[in-house]
Amino acid sequence: MLKKRICKISQIEEKNYFITWVKELRDEIIVFKNNNKIYIKSSICPHFGGTISYDSTQKNLFCYWHGLKFSIEGKCINNKNFKSCLNSYNFEIKGNYIYIVHENS
């Protein structure tokens, strides 16, 4: 089981997000907060590998490259033909830190 410290809770605010590469997952992740709830998703667009960012005003995720938008749950919301979703990751909070928790396959 992978359990890796990602960031401090104080780095994640409603209007800020945190992106980092997690070598063990072979994925770049985005950590963000929406309505005081923390989410961790892949920050690599499944369409063509563009970077995913969080828009706190619109309360969604988006890809700069081709304009795909994703719900905070990771589903594409502006192209009904695009069926791929962003990967989601489990986490736990211990003290002042967020740890990603992932079963190794």
Secondary structure as UniProt FT lines:
FT   STRAND          2..8
FT   HELIX           9..11
FT   TURN            14..15
FT   STRAND          17..22
FT   TURN            23..26
FT   STRAND          27..34
FT   TURN            35..36
FT   STRAND          37..42
FT   TURN            46..48
FT   STRAND          51..55
FT   TURN            56..59
FT   STRAND          60..63
FT   TURN            64..66
FT   STRAND          69..70
FT   TURN            72..73
FT   STRAND          75..76
FT   TURN            80..81
FT   STRAND          90..94
FT   TURN            95..96
FT   STRAND          97..102
//
